[in-house]
Amino acid sequence: MVQYFTVAGRQVGSHVLAMATLGVTGVGAYLGLRGGDSGAEKNTPPIKADSGEEEKFIREFLANVEKEEQKAKH
């Protein structure tokens, strides 16, 4: 036996509502847990260095830190 509910002026069976709820929950969980775009550039503040050498040093330092973080993850 099926219980019918009125949704938006139409009669909808309880089994249809249950399937829709499970589907929406599954899609929501997939979208929430799939992770971000790994290829996107990171938003970092601009480097305000006094000289070109200082800017180069900072960029190399940040690149080394990112490499170490990648190694630590694996």
PQR file with spaces between the fields and no chain letter, atoms N, CA, C, O and H, PARSE charges and radii, in Angstrom:
ATOM       1  N    MET     1       0.827   -1.172    0.000 -0.4000 1.5000
ATOM       2  CA   MET     1       0.000    0.000    0.000 -0.0000 2.0000
ATOM       3  C    MET     1       0.878    1.246    0.000  0.5500 1.7000
ATOM       4  O    MET     1       1.913    1.291    0.665 -0.5500 1.4000
ATOM       5  N    VAL     2       0.462    2.229   -0.735 -0.4000 1.5000
ATOM       6  CA   VAL     2       1.248    3.440   -0.894 -0.0000 2.0000
ATOM       7  C    VAL     2       0.469    4.610   -0.314  0.5500 1.7000
ATOM       8  O    VAL     2      -0.722    4.778   -0.576 -0.5500 1.4000
ATOM       9  H    VAL     2      -0.379    2.193   -1.275  0.4000 1.0000
ATOM      10  N    GLN     3       1.155    5.402    0.466 -0.4000 1.5000
ATOM      11  CA   GLN     3       0.573    6.637    0.992 -0.0000 2.0000
ATOM      12  C    GLN     3       0.842    7.736   -0.011  0.5500 1.7000
ATOM      13  O    GLN     3       1.969    7.864   -0.489 -0.5500 1.4000
ATOM      14  H    GLN     3       2.123    5.265    0.678  0.4000 1.0000
ATOM      15  N    TYR     4      -0.159    8.534   -0.345 -0.4000 1.5000
ATOM      16  CA   TYR     4       0.002    9.624   -1.290 -0.0000 2.0000
ATOM      17  C    TYR     4      -0.006   10.961   -0.561  0.5500 1.7000
ATOM      18  O    TYR     4      -0.780   11.175    0.371 -0.5500 1.4000
ATOM      19  H    TYR     4      -1.075    8.430    0.043  0.4000 1.0000
ATOM      20  N    PHE     5       0.868   11.850   -1.003 -0.4000 1.5000
ATOM      21  CA   PHE     5       0.956   13.191   -0.450 -0.0000 2.0000
ATOM      22  C    PHE     5       0.734   14.181   -1.578  0.5500 1.7000
ATOM      23  O    PHE     5       1.046   13.900   -2.735 -0.5500 1.4000
ATOM      24  H    PHE     5       1.497   11.677   -1.760  0.4000 1.0000
ATOM      25  N    THR     6       0.193   15.341   -1.236 -0.4000 1.5000
ATOM      26  CA   THR     6       0.002   16.398   -2.216 -0.0000 2.0000
ATOM      27  C    THR     6       1.208   17.323   -2.166  0.5500 1.7000
ATOM      28  O    THR     6       1.462   17.988   -1.162 -0.5500 1.4000
ATOM      29  H    THR     6      -0.060   15.569   -0.296  0.4000 1.0000
ATOM      30  N    VAL     7       1.943   17.349   -3.268 -0.4000 1.5000
ATOM      31  CA   VAL     7       3.121   18.203   -3.384 -0.0000 2.0000
ATOM      32  C    VAL     7       2.933   19.067   -4.621  0.5500 1.7000
ATOM      33  O    VAL     7       2.796   18.563   -5.735 -0.5500 1.4000
ATOM      34  H    VAL     7       1.736   16.809   -4.083  0.4000 1.0000
ATOM      35  N    ALA     8       2.929   20.378   -4.404 -0.4000 1.5000
ATOM      36  CA   ALA     8       2.748   21.355   -5.491 -0.0000 2.0000
ATOM      37  C    ALA     8       1.474   21.047   -6.288  0.5500 1.7000
ATOM      38  O    ALA     8       1.461   21.169   -7.513 -0.5500 1.4000
ATOM      39  H    ALA     8       3.040   20.788   -3.499  0.4000 1.0000
ATOM      40  N    GLY     9       0.405   20.647   -5.589 -0.4000 1.5000
ATOM      41  CA   GLY     9      -0.874   20.413   -6.240 -0.0000 2.0000
ATOM      42  C    GLY     9      -1.002   19.071   -6.933  0.5500 1.7000
ATOM      43  O    GLY     9      -2.011   18.827   -7.595 -0.5500 1.4000
ATOM      44  H    GLY     9       0.415   20.548   -4.594  0.4000 1.0000
ATOM      45  N    ARG    10      -0.018   18.190   -6.807 -0.4000 1.5000
ATOM      46  CA   ARG    10      -0.072   16.877   -7.451 -0.0000 2.0000
ATOM      47  C    ARG    10       0.024   15.788   -6.396  0.5500 1.7000
ATOM      48  O    ARG    10       0.627   15.989   -5.341 -0.5500 1.4000
ATOM      49  H    ARG    10       0.802   18.388   -6.270  0.4000 1.0000
ATOM      50  N    GLN    11      -0.556   14.662   -6.675 -0.4000 1.5000
ATOM      51  CA   GLN    11      -0.474   13.513   -5.787 -0.0000 2.0000
ATOM      52  C    GLN    11       0.819   12.756   -6.073  0.5500 1.7000
ATOM      53  O    GLN    11       1.060   12.332   -7.203 -0.5500 1.4000
ATOM      54  H    GLN    11      -1.045   14.499   -7.532  0.4000 1.0000
ATOM      55  N    VAL    12       1.654   12.586   -5.038 -0.4000 1.5000
ATOM      56  CA   VAL    12       2.948   11.930   -5.192 -0.0000 2.0000
ATOM      57  C    VAL    12       3.011   10.800   -4.171  0.5500 1.7000
ATOM      58  O    VAL    12       2.691   10.990   -2.998 -0.5500 1.4000
ATOM      59  H    VAL    12       1.458   12.930   -4.119  0.4000 1.0000
ATOM      60  N    GLY    13       3.424    9.633   -4.628 -0.4000 1.5000
ATOM      61  CA   GLY    13       3.528    8.489   -3.741 -0.0000 2.0000
ATOM      62  C    GLY    13       4.708    8.601   -2.799  0.5500 1.7000
ATOM      63  O    GLY    13       5.704    9.256   -3.106 -0.5500 1.4000
ATOM      64  H    GLY    13       3.684    9.479   -5.581  0.4000 1.0000
ATOM      65  N    SER    14       4.587    7.954   -1.642 -0.4000 1.5000
ATOM      66  CA   SER    14       5.646    8.012   -0.640 -0.0000 2.0000
ATOM      67  C    SER    14       6.935    7.380   -1.155  0.5500 1.7000
ATOM      68  O    SER    14       8.026    7.821   -0.793 -0.5500 1.4000
ATOM      69  H    SER    14       3.777    7.422   -1.393  0.4000 1.0000
ATOM      70  N    HIS    15       6.821    6.352   -1.997 -0.4000 1.5000
ATOM      71  CA   HIS    15       8.022    5.714   -2.533 -0.0000 2.0000
ATOM      72  C    HIS    15       8.780    6.667   -3.465  0.5500 1.7000
ATOM      73  O    HIS    15      10.008    6.623   -3.523 -0.5500 1.4000
ATOM      74  H    HIS    15       5.935    5.994   -2.291  0.4000 1.0000
ATOM      75  N    VAL    16       8.068    7.515   -4.185 -0.4000 1.5000
ATOM      76  CA   VAL    16       8.706    8.492   -5.058 -0.0000 2.0000
ATOM      77  C    VAL    16       9.426    9.546   -4.218  0.5500 1.7000
ATOM      78  O    VAL    16      10.540    9.955   -4.548 -0.5500 1.4000
ATOM      79  H    VAL    16       7.070    7.550   -4.138  0.4000 1.0000
ATOM      80  N    LEU    17       8.793    9.981   -3.143 -0.4000 1.5000
ATOM      81  CA   LEU    17       9.438   10.947   -2.256 -0.0000 2.0000
ATOM      82  C    LEU    17      10.688   10.354   -1.620  0.5500 1.7000
ATOM      83  O    LEU    17      11.695   11.048   -1.480 -0.5500 1.4000
ATOM      84  H    LEU    17       7.888    9.649   -2.875  0.4000 1.0000
ATOM      85  N    ALA    18      10.640    9.083   -1.233 -0.4000 1.5000
ATOM      86  CA   ALA    18      11.800    8.429   -0.633 -0.0000 2.0000
ATOM      87  C    ALA    18      12.950    8.342   -1.632  0.5500 1.7000
ATOM      88  O    ALA    18      14.095    8.626   -1.280 -0.5500 1.4000
ATOM      89  H    ALA    18       9.823    8.519   -1.347  0.4000 1.0000
ATOM      90  N    MET    19      12.658    7.952   -2.875 -0.4000 1.5000
ATOM      91  CA   MET    19      13.716    7.862   -3.893 -0.0000 2.0000
ATOM      92  C    MET    19      14.304    9.232   -4.195  0.5500 1.7000
ATOM      93  O    MET    19      15.514    9.357   -4.387 -0.5500 1.4000
ATOM      94  H    MET    19      11.728    7.721   -3.161  0.4000 1.0000
ATOM      95  N    ALA    20      13.458   10.267   -4.240 -0.4000 1.5000
ATOM      96  CA   ALA    20      13.955   11.618   -4.504 -0.0000 2.0000
ATOM      97  C    ALA    20      14.842   12.094   -3.364  0.5500 1.7000
ATOM      98  O    ALA    20      15.870   12.728   -3.602 -0.5500 1.4000
ATOM      99  H    ALA    20      12.476   10.166   -4.085  0.4000 1.0000
ATOM     100  N    THR    21      14.457   11.794   -2.125 -0.4000 1.5000
ATOM     101  CA   THR    21      15.265   12.193   -0.969 -0.0000 2.0000
ATOM     102  C    THR    21      16.622   11.511   -1.004  0.5500 1.7000
ATOM     103  O    THR    21      17.644   12.161   -0.781 -0.5500 1.4000
ATOM     104  H    THR    21      13.622   11.278   -1.931  0.4000 1.0000
ATOM     105  N    LEU    22      16.650   10.214   -1.279 -0.4000 1.5000
ATOM     106  CA   LEU    22      17.921    9.496   -1.348 -0.0000 2.0000
ATOM     107  C    LEU    22      18.783   10.003   -2.498  0.5500 1.7000
ATOM     108  O    LEU    22      20.000   10.120   -2.350 -0.5500 1.4000
ATOM     109  H    LEU    22      15.820    9.686   -1.460  0.4000 1.0000
ATOM     110  N    GLY    23      18.179   10.302   -3.625 -0.4000 1.5000
ATOM     111  CA   GLY    23      18.922   10.807   -4.773 -0.0000 2.0000
ATOM     112  C    GLY    23      19.538   12.163   -4.507  0.5500 1.7000
ATOM     113  O    GLY    23      20.705   12.393   -4.824 -0.5500 1.4000
ATOM     114  H    GLY    23      17.191   10.207   -3.745  0.4000 1.0000
ATOM     115  N    VAL    24      18.759   13.067   -3.924 -0.4000 1.5000
ATOM     116  CA   VAL    24      19.269   14.405   -3.624 -0.0000 2.0000
ATOM     117  C    VAL    24      20.373   14.325   -2.575  0.5500 1.7000
ATOM     118  O    VAL    24      21.368   15.045   -2.669 -0.5500 1.4000
ATOM     119  H    VAL    24      17.811   12.881   -3.667  0.4000 1.0000
ATOM     120  N    THR    25      20.207   13.455   -1.576 -0.4000 1.5000
ATOM     121  CA   THR    25      21.241   13.288   -0.556 -0.0000 2.0000
ATOM     122  C    THR    25      22.525   12.740   -1.166  0.5500 1.7000
ATOM     123  O    THR    25      23.616   13.203   -0.833 -0.5500 1.4000
ATOM     124  H    THR    25      19.399   12.870   -1.500  0.4000 1.0000
ATOM     125  N    GLY    26      22.406   11.758   -2.054 -0.4000 1.5000
ATOM     126  CA   GLY    26      23.578   11.185   -2.706 -0.0000 2.0000
ATOM     127  C    GLY    26      24.306   12.192   -3.576  0.5500 1.7000
ATOM     128  O    GLY    26      25.534   12.275   -3.537 -0.5500 1.4000
ATOM     129  H    GLY    26      21.520   11.382   -2.324  0.4000 1.0000
ATOM     130  N    VAL    27      23.571   12.949   -4.351 -0.4000 1.5000
ATOM     131  CA   VAL    27      24.187   13.959   -5.217 -0.0000 2.0000
ATOM     132  C    VAL    27      24.845   15.043   -4.370  0.5500 1.7000
ATOM     133  O    VAL    27      25.942   15.500   -4.689 -0.5500 1.4000
ATOM     134  H    VAL    27      22.574   12.882   -4.383  0.4000 1.0000
ATOM     135  N    GLY    28      24.181   15.453   -3.294 -0.4000 1.5000
ATOM     136  CA   GLY    28      24.759   16.463   -2.414 -0.0000 2.0000
ATOM     137  C    GLY    28      26.045   15.986   -1.765  0.5500 1.7000
ATOM     138  O    GLY    28      27.009   16.743   -1.657 -0.5500 1.4000
ATOM     139  H    GLY    28      23.290   15.082   -3.035  0.4000 1.0000
ATOM     140  N    ALA    29      26.062   14.724   -1.330 -0.4000 1.5000
ATOM     141  CA   ALA    29      27.273   14.169   -0.721 -0.0000 2.0000
ATOM     142  C    ALA    29      28.396   14.077   -1.743  0.5500 1.7000
ATOM     143  O    ALA    29      29.545   14.378   -1.421 -0.5500 1.4000
ATOM     144  H    ALA    29      25.278   14.109   -1.418  0.4000 1.0000
ATOM     145  N    TYR    30      28.088   13.670   -2.959 -0.4000 1.5000
ATOM     146  CA   TYR    30      29.105   13.580   -4.005 -0.0000 2.0000
ATOM     147  C    TYR    30      29.711   14.952   -4.282  0.5500 1.7000
ATOM     148  O    TYR    30      30.932   15.096   -4.344 -0.5500 1.4000
ATOM     149  H    TYR    30      27.154   13.425   -3.220  0.4000 1.0000
ATOM     150  N    LEU    31      28.860   15.951   -4.446 -0.4000 1.5000
ATOM     151  CA   LEU    31      29.357   17.289   -4.752 -0.0000 2.0000
ATOM     152  C    LEU    31      30.146   17.872   -3.587  0.5500 1.7000
ATOM     153  O    LEU    31      31.111   18.606   -3.801 -0.5500 1.4000
ATOM     154  H    LEU    31      27.868   15.834   -4.396  0.4000 1.0000
ATOM     155  N    GLY    32      29.752   17.558   -2.370 -0.4000 1.5000
ATOM     156  CA   GLY    32      30.445   18.094   -1.212 -0.0000 2.0000
ATOM     157  C    GLY    32      31.768   17.426   -0.928  0.5500 1.7000
ATOM     158  O    GLY    32      32.658   18.045   -0.345 -0.5500 1.4000
ATOM     159  H    GLY    32      28.968   16.961   -2.196  0.4000 1.0000
ATOM     160  N    LEU    33      31.920   16.165   -1.328 -0.4000 1.5000
ATOM     161  CA   LEU    33      33.116   15.409   -0.978 -0.0000 2.0000
ATOM     162  C    LEU    33      34.090   15.189   -2.128  0.5500 1.7000
ATOM     163  O    LEU    33      35.128   14.556   -1.939 -0.5500 1.4000
ATOM     164  H    LEU    33      31.197   15.662   -1.801  0.4000 1.0000
ATOM     165  N    ARG    34      33.781   15.691   -3.301 -0.4000 1.5000
ATOM     166  CA   ARG    34      34.642   15.404   -4.450 -0.0000 2.0000
ATOM     167  C    ARG    34      35.932   16.200   -4.452  0.5500 1.7000
ATOM     168  O    ARG    34      36.849   15.872   -5.205 -0.5500 1.4000
ATOM     169  H    ARG    34      32.937   16.205   -3.455  0.4000 1.0000
ATOM     170  N    GLY    35      36.031   17.232   -3.634 -0.4000 1.5000
ATOM     171  CA   GLY    35      37.269   18.013   -3.562 -0.0000 2.0000
ATOM     172  C    GLY    35      37.246   19.177   -4.520  0.5500 1.7000
ATOM     173  O    GLY    35      36.370   19.299   -5.377 -0.5500 1.4000
ATOM     174  H    GLY    35      35.286   17.498   -3.022  0.4000 1.0000
ATOM     175  N    GLY    36      38.235   20.027   -4.348 -0.4000 1.5000
ATOM     176  CA   GLY    36      38.327   21.225   -5.175 -0.0000 2.0000
ATOM     177  C    GLY    36      39.139   20.973   -6.428  0.5500 1.7000
ATOM     178  O    GLY    36      39.627   19.868   -6.667 -0.5500 1.4000
ATOM     179  H    GLY    36      38.946   19.928   -3.653  0.4000 1.0000
ATOM     180  N    ASP    37      39.269   21.998   -7.204 -0.4000 1.5000
ATOM     181  CA   ASP    37      40.048   21.934   -8.429 -0.0000 2.0000
ATOM     182  C    ASP    37      41.527   22.021   -8.056  0.5500 1.7000
ATOM     183  O    ASP    37      41.985   23.054   -7.568 -0.5500 1.4000
ATOM     184  H    ASP    37      38.873   22.896   -7.010  0.4000 1.0000
ATOM     185  N    SER    38      42.266   20.950   -8.283 -0.4000 1.5000
ATOM     186  CA   SER    38      43.673   20.922   -7.892 -0.0000 2.0000
ATOM     187  C    SER    38      44.555   21.727   -8.847  0.5500 1.7000
ATOM     188  O    SER    38      45.690   22.051   -8.500 -0.5500 1.4000
ATOM     189  H    SER    38      41.893   20.111   -8.679  0.4000 1.0000
ATOM     190  N    GLY    39      44.068   22.049  -10.018 -0.4000 1.5000
ATOM     191  CA   GLY    39      44.864   22.776  -10.986 -0.0000 2.0000
ATOM     192  C    GLY    39      44.721   24.288  -10.881  0.5500 1.7000
ATOM     193  O    GLY    39      45.388   25.027  -11.605 -0.5500 1.4000
ATOM     194  H    GLY    39      43.146   21.785  -10.300  0.4000 1.0000
ATOM     195  N    ALA    40      43.871   24.742  -10.001 -0.4000 1.5000
ATOM     196  CA   ALA    40      43.635   26.174   -9.883 -0.0000 2.0000
ATOM     197  C    ALA    40      44.824   26.858   -9.201  0.5500 1.7000
ATOM     198  O    ALA    40      45.482   26.282   -8.335 -0.5500 1.4000
ATOM     199  H    ALA    40      43.330   24.142   -9.412  0.4000 1.0000
ATOM     200  N    GLU    41      45.075   28.084   -9.611 -0.4000 1.5000
ATOM     201  CA   GLU    41      46.150   28.852   -8.999 -0.0000 2.0000
ATOM     202  C    GLU    41      45.729   29.272   -7.601  0.5500 1.7000
ATOM     203  O    GLU    41      44.559   29.549   -7.337 -0.5500 1.4000
ATOM     204  H    GLU    41      44.540   28.552  -10.315  0.4000 1.0000
ATOM     205  N    LYS    42      46.704   29.312   -6.723 -0.4000 1.5000
ATOM     206  CA   LYS    42      46.426   29.746   -5.363 -0.0000 2.0000
ATOM     207  C    LYS    42      46.438   31.265   -5.324  0.5500 1.7000
ATOM     208  O    LYS    42      47.256   31.910   -5.980 -0.5500 1.4000
ATOM     209  H    LYS    42      47.654   29.087   -6.938  0.4000 1.0000
ATOM     210  N    ASN    43      45.529   31.823   -4.556 -0.4000 1.5000
ATOM     211  CA   ASN    43      45.497   33.271   -4.377 -0.0000 2.0000
ATOM     212  C    ASN    43      46.472   33.633   -3.265  0.5500 1.7000
ATOM     213  O    ASN    43      46.222   33.359   -2.091 -0.5500 1.4000
ATOM     214  H    ASN    43      44.864   31.299   -4.023  0.4000 1.0000
ATOM     215  N    THR    44      47.565   34.242   -3.642 -0.4000 1.5000
ATOM     216  CA   THR    44      48.562   34.653   -2.672 -0.0000 2.0000
ATOM     217  C    THR    44      48.727   36.154   -2.763  0.5500 1.7000
ATOM     218  O    THR    44      48.522   36.746   -3.823 -0.5500 1.4000
ATOM     219  H    THR    44      47.767   34.465   -4.596  0.4000 1.0000
ATOM     220  N    PRO    45      49.095   36.765   -1.660 -0.5600 1.5000
ATOM     221  CA   PRO    45      49.304   38.211   -1.706  0.2800 2.0000
ATOM     222  C    PRO    45      50.527   38.542   -2.559  0.5500 1.7000
ATOM     223  O    PRO    45      51.417   37.707   -2.718 -0.5500 1.4000
ATOM     224  N    PRO    46      50.573   39.745   -3.102 -0.5600 1.5000
ATOM     225  CA   PRO    46      51.726   40.116   -3.927  0.2800 2.0000
ATOM     226  C    PRO    46      53.000   40.212   -3.081  0.5500 1.7000
ATOM     227  O    PRO    46      52.958   40.551   -1.899 -0.5500 1.4000
ATOM     228  N    ILE    47      54.116   39.907   -3.714 -0.4000 1.5000
ATOM     229  CA   ILE    47      55.410   39.983   -3.037 -0.0000 2.0000
ATOM     230  C    ILE    47      55.940   41.399   -3.210  0.5500 1.7000
ATOM     231  O    ILE    47      56.167   41.862   -4.328 -0.5500 1.4000
ATOM     232  H    ILE    47      54.149   39.631   -4.675  0.4000 1.0000
ATOM     233  N    LYS    48      56.133   42.081   -2.081 -0.4000 1.5000
ATOM     234  CA   LYS    48      56.637   43.455   -2.123 -0.0000 2.0000
ATOM     235  C    LYS    48      58.097   43.441   -1.681  0.5500 1.7000
ATOM     236  O    LYS    48      58.415   43.679   -0.516 -0.5500 1.4000
ATOM     237  H    LYS    48      55.949   41.706   -1.173  0.4000 1.0000
ATOM     238  N    ALA    49      58.954   43.162   -2.619 -0.4000 1.5000
ATOM     239  CA   ALA    49      60.384   43.093   -2.327 -0.0000 2.0000
ATOM     240  C    ALA    49      61.063   44.388   -2.754  0.5500 1.7000
ATOM     241  O    ALA    49      60.620   45.087   -3.666 -0.5500 1.4000
ATOM     242  H    ALA    49      58.695   42.969   -3.566  0.4000 1.0000
ATOM     243  N    ASP    50      62.150   44.675   -2.061 -0.4000 1.5000
ATOM     244  CA   ASP    50      62.906   45.891   -2.388 -0.0000 2.0000
ATOM     245  C    ASP    50      63.782   45.713   -3.619  0.5500 1.7000
ATOM     246  O    ASP    50      64.109   46.685   -4.299 -0.5500 1.4000
ATOM     247  H    ASP    50      62.510   44.107   -1.320  0.4000 1.0000
ATOM     248  N    SER    51      64.164   44.462   -3.910 -0.4000 1.5000
ATOM     249  CA   SER    51      65.030   44.231   -5.057 -0.0000 2.0000
ATOM     250  C    SER    51      64.604   42.943   -5.758  0.5500 1.7000
ATOM     251  O    SER    51      63.823   42.150   -5.232 -0.5500 1.4000
ATOM     252  H    SER    51      63.898   43.672   -3.358  0.4000 1.0000
ATOM     253  N    GLY    52      65.137   42.768   -6.948 -0.4000 1.5000
ATOM     254  CA   GLY    52      64.843   41.568   -7.717 -0.0000 2.0000
ATOM     255  C    GLY    52      65.395   40.312   -7.055  0.5500 1.7000
ATOM     256  O    GLY    52      64.783   39.246   -7.115 -0.5500 1.4000
ATOM     257  H    GLY    52      65.770   43.413   -7.375  0.4000 1.0000
ATOM     258  N    GLU    53      66.557   40.451   -6.423 -0.4000 1.5000
ATOM     259  CA   GLU    53      67.165   39.302   -5.737 -0.0000 2.0000
ATOM     260  C    GLU    53      66.300   38.848   -4.567  0.5500 1.7000
ATOM     261  O    GLU    53      66.128   37.650   -4.339 -0.5500 1.4000
ATOM     262  H    GLU    53      67.054   41.318   -6.374  0.4000 1.0000
ATOM     263  N    GLU    54      65.760   39.807   -3.832 -0.4000 1.5000
ATOM     264  CA   GLU    54      64.918   39.473   -2.689 -0.0000 2.0000
ATOM     265  C    GLU    54      63.636   38.762   -3.154  0.5500 1.7000
ATOM     266  O    GLU    54      63.205   37.784   -2.544 -0.5500 1.4000
ATOM     267  H    GLU    54      65.899   40.780   -4.017  0.4000 1.0000
ATOM     268  N    GLU    55      63.039   39.262   -4.229 -0.4000 1.5000
ATOM     269  CA   GLU    55      61.837   38.622   -4.767 -0.0000 2.0000
ATOM     270  C    GLU    55      62.145   37.202   -5.239  0.5500 1.7000
ATOM     271  O    GLU    55      61.367   36.280   -4.997 -0.5500 1.4000
ATOM     272  H    GLU    55      63.389   40.057   -4.725  0.4000 1.0000
ATOM     273  N    LYS    56      63.283   37.029   -5.914 -0.4000 1.5000
ATOM     274  CA   LYS    56      63.693   35.706   -6.387 -0.0000 2.0000
ATOM     275  C    LYS    56      63.877   34.749   -5.204  0.5500 1.7000
ATOM     276  O    LYS    56      63.442   33.599   -5.264 -0.5500 1.4000
ATOM     277  H    LYS    56      63.916   37.778   -6.112  0.4000 1.0000
ATOM     278  N    PHE    57      64.518   35.220   -4.134 -0.4000 1.5000
ATOM     279  CA   PHE    57      64.723   34.403   -2.941 -0.0000 2.0000
ATOM     280  C    PHE    57      63.394   33.974   -2.336  0.5500 1.7000
ATOM     281  O    PHE    57      63.219   32.811   -1.970 -0.5500 1.4000
ATOM     282  H    PHE    57      64.871   36.154   -4.085  0.4000 1.0000
ATOM     283  N    ILE    58      62.462   34.909   -2.230 -0.4000 1.5000
ATOM     284  CA   ILE    58      61.159   34.595   -1.645 -0.0000 2.0000
ATOM     285  C    ILE    58      60.429   33.567   -2.487  0.5500 1.7000
ATOM     286  O    ILE    58      59.860   32.619   -1.945 -0.5500 1.4000
ATOM     287  H    ILE    58      62.604   35.853   -2.527  0.4000 1.0000
ATOM     288  N    ARG    59      60.434   33.735   -3.805 -0.4000 1.5000
ATOM     289  CA   ARG    59      59.749   32.779   -4.689 -0.0000 2.0000
ATOM     290  C    ARG    59      60.369   31.381   -4.593  0.5500 1.7000
ATOM     291  O    ARG    59      59.647   30.384   -4.560 -0.5500 1.4000
ATOM     292  H    ARG    59      60.897   34.505   -4.245  0.4000 1.0000
ATOM     293  N    GLU    60      61.698   31.306   -4.547 -0.4000 1.5000
ATOM     294  CA   GLU    60      62.365   30.009   -4.411 -0.0000 2.0000
ATOM     295  C    GLU    60      62.043   29.368   -3.060  0.5500 1.7000
ATOM     296  O    GLU    60      61.814   28.161   -2.977 -0.5500 1.4000
ATOM     297  H    GLU    60      62.285   32.115   -4.573  0.4000 1.0000
ATOM     298  N    PHE    61      62.027   30.184   -2.007 -0.4000 1.5000
ATOM     299  CA   PHE    61      61.702   29.669   -0.681 -0.0000 2.0000
ATOM     300  C    PHE    61      60.282   29.090   -0.656  0.5500 1.7000
ATOM     301  O    PHE    61      60.067   27.996   -0.135 -0.5500 1.4000
ATOM     302  H    PHE    61      62.213   31.164   -2.075  0.4000 1.0000
ATOM     303  N    LEU    62      59.324   29.818   -1.215 -0.4000 1.5000
ATOM     304  CA   LEU    62      57.945   29.338   -1.249 -0.0000 2.0000
ATOM     305  C    LEU    62      57.815   28.066   -2.082  0.5500 1.7000
ATOM     306  O    LEU    62      57.054   27.169   -1.721 -0.5500 1.4000
ATOM     307  H    LEU    62      59.499   30.707   -1.638  0.4000 1.0000
ATOM     308  N    ALA    63      58.548   27.978   -3.190 -0.4000 1.5000
ATOM     309  CA   ALA    63      58.513   26.773   -4.018 -0.0000 2.0000
ATOM     310  C    ALA    63      59.062   25.571   -3.248  0.5500 1.7000
ATOM     311  O    ALA    63      58.515   24.473   -3.343 -0.5500 1.4000
ATOM     312  H    ALA    63      59.166   28.707   -3.483  0.4000 1.0000
ATOM     313  N    ASN    64      60.143   25.775   -2.485 -0.4000 1.5000
ATOM     314  CA   ASN    64      60.714   24.687   -1.684 -0.0000 2.0000
ATOM     315  C    ASN    64      59.752   24.232   -0.595  0.5500 1.7000
ATOM     316  O    ASN    64      59.638   23.036   -0.324 -0.5500 1.4000
ATOM     317  H    ASN    64      60.588   26.667   -2.408  0.4000 1.0000
ATOM     318  N    VAL    65      59.064   25.175    0.027 -0.4000 1.5000
ATOM     319  CA   VAL    65      58.098   24.823    1.069 -0.0000 2.0000
ATOM     320  C    VAL    65      56.955   23.998    0.464  0.5500 1.7000
ATOM     321  O    VAL    65      56.519   23.015    1.063 -0.5500 1.4000
ATOM     322  H    VAL    65      59.157   26.146   -0.193  0.4000 1.0000
ATOM     323  N    GLU    66      56.471   24.389   -0.711 -0.4000 1.5000
ATOM     324  CA   GLU    66      55.394   23.642   -1.368 -0.0000 2.0000
ATOM     325  C    GLU    66      55.848   22.225   -1.723  0.5500 1.7000
ATOM     326  O    GLU    66      55.077   21.275   -1.584 -0.5500 1.4000
ATOM     327  H    GLU    66      56.825   25.187   -1.198  0.4000 1.0000
ATOM     328  N    LYS    67      57.096   22.077   -2.180 -0.4000 1.5000
ATOM     329  CA   LYS    67      57.626   20.742   -2.500 -0.0000 2.0000
ATOM     330  C    LYS    67      57.670   19.877   -1.258  0.5500 1.7000
ATOM     331  O    LYS    67      57.305   18.703   -1.309 -0.5500 1.4000
ATOM     332  H    LYS    67      57.722   22.848   -2.293  0.4000 1.0000
ATOM     333  N    GLU    68      58.118   20.447   -0.123 -0.4000 1.5000
ATOM     334  CA   GLU    68      58.194   19.686    1.121 -0.0000 2.0000
ATOM     335  C    GLU    68      56.787   19.285    1.583  0.5500 1.7000
ATOM     336  O    GLU    68      56.599   18.179    2.090 -0.5500 1.4000
ATOM     337  H    GLU    68      58.414   21.401   -0.081  0.4000 1.0000
ATOM     338  N    GLU    69      55.807   20.164    1.415 -0.4000 1.5000
ATOM     339  CA   GLU    69      54.431   19.835    1.805 -0.0000 2.0000
ATOM     340  C    GLU    69      53.893   18.690    0.937  0.5500 1.7000
ATOM     341  O    GLU    69      53.196   17.803    1.431 -0.5500 1.4000
ATOM     342  H    GLU    69      55.959   21.063    1.003  0.4000 1.0000
ATOM     343  N    GLN    70      54.221   18.719   -0.353 -0.4000 1.5000
ATOM     344  CA   GLN    70      53.772   17.637   -1.255 -0.0000 2.0000
ATOM     345  C    GLN    70      54.395   16.302   -0.841  0.5500 1.7000
ATOM     346  O    GLN    70      53.721   15.272   -0.850 -0.5500 1.4000
ATOM     347  H    GLN    70      54.787   19.439   -0.754  0.4000 1.0000
ATOM     348  N    LYS    71      55.675   16.319   -0.481 -0.4000 1.5000
ATOM     349  CA   LYS    71      56.343   15.091   -0.042 -0.0000 2.0000
ATOM     350  C    LYS    71      55.732   14.580    1.247  0.5500 1.7000
ATOM     351  O    LYS    71      55.596   13.370    1.427 -0.5500 1.4000
ATOM     352  H    LYS    71      56.223   17.156   -0.473  0.4000 1.0000
ATOM     353  N    ALA    72      55.363   15.477    2.143 -0.4000 1.5000
ATOM     354  CA   ALA    72      54.793   15.079    3.431 -0.0000 2.0000
ATOM     355  C    ALA    72      53.407   14.452    3.250  0.5500 1.7000
ATOM     356  O    ALA    72      53.016   13.585    4.032 -0.5500 1.4000
ATOM     357  H    ALA    72      55.474   16.460    1.996  0.4000 1.0000
ATOM     358  N    LYS    73      52.672   14.879    2.239 -0.4000 1.5000
ATOM     359  CA   LYS    73      51.331   14.325    1.976 -0.0000 2.0000
ATOM     360  C    LYS    73      51.431   12.889    1.466  0.5500 1.7000
ATOM     361  O    LYS    73      50.559   12.067    1.748 -0.5500 1.4000
ATOM     362  H    LYS    73      52.989   15.583    1.604  0.4000 1.0000
ATOM     363  N    HIS    74      52.472   12.591    0.729 -0.4000 1.5000
ATOM     364  CA   HIS    74      52.585   11.251    0.142 -0.0000 2.0000
ATOM     365  C    HIS    74      53.403   10.435    1.042  0.5500 1.7000
ATOM     366  O    HIS    74      53.643    9.260    0.764 -0.5500 1.4000
ATOM     367  H    HIS    74      53.181   13.259    0.500  0.4000 1.0000
